[in-house]
């Protein structure tokens, strides 16, 4: 089965048609998607600012990470679900949109950055948790994360201006 066939099958799903045909469905799902991304970015921003060296009021880096990570994951799951619903409404057009493709790459790069941070600098967090500035590995991870998530937001917004509407 080809990618184009799969994309067309997604497009033809009843839920995809419902999203396309109901005037309120797409804007509602998109609003939830934006709110979810806002929560993802906001919680990550707080942690990343601490990682790059900005002191947090009465919070160590480890405490911030432990307190905010559950909210980040819940918001990320909501963003993935709403994003998948938006994608399904016009799968062929989204899949062929360069900004959409770059957004997915930026999300993957942000995930890779997080995985590298958690397997390196975070493992030694007890050694540097209260230090300002944090070690270079933590600062680099924080700056990369800030840049990548900002790129995700910019590309996500750009999709709306570059998407070839097929319905």
LINBELUR-V800677 format. One record per residue. RES is the residue in one small letter. PHI is phi in whole degrees, 0 to 359 (NA if undefined). Layout:
BEGIN
RES_PHI + RES_PHI
END
This chain:
BEGIN
x_NA + x_278 + x_299 + x_298 + x_295 + x_297 + x_298 + x_294 + x_296 + x_296 + x_302 + x_277 + x_299 + x_303 + x_293 + x_295 + x_296 + x_298 + x_294 + x_292 + x_271 + x_270 + x_297 + x_264 + x_296 + x_299 + x_298 + x_293 + x_296 + x_297 + x_297 + x_297 + x_297 + x_296 + x_297 + x_296 + x_297 + x_299 + x_293 + x_301 + x_295 + x_298 + x_290 + x_293 + x_302 + x_301 + x_292 + x_296 + x_299 + x_293 + x_294 + x_277 + x_123 + x_278 + x_292 + x_256 + x_295 + x_58 + x_226 + x_281 + x_300 + x_298 + x_294 + x_301 + x_298 + x_295 + x_284 + x_265 + x_303 + x_299 + x_292 + x_300 + x_293 + x_298 + x_295 + x_295 + x_298 + x_298 + x_295 + x_294 + x_297 + x_293 + x_297 + x_295 + x_294 + x_298 + x_301 + x_298 + x_293 + x_202 + x_308 + x_300 + x_292 + x_297 + x_298 + x_263 + x_272 + x_301 + x_292 + x_296 + x_299 + x_294 + x_298 + x_297 + x_296 + x_295 + x_295 + x_297 + x_295 + x_295 + x_295 + x_296 + x_301 + x_296 + x_298 + x_296 + x_301 + x_290 + x_264 + x_237 + x_301 + x_293 + x_296 + x_253 + x_298 + x_299 + x_283 + x_230 + x_310 + x_260 + x_285 + x_230 + x_281 + x_295 + x_297 + x_305 + x_299 + x_291 + x_296 + x_299 + x_299 + x_297 + x_295 + x_299 + x_299 + x_302 + x_294 + x_293 + x_290 + x_295 + x_298 + x_302 + x_293 + x_298 + x_295 + x_300 + x_291 + x_294 + x_306 + x_299 + x_263 + x_239 + x_287 + x_281 + x_282 + x_255 + x_237
END
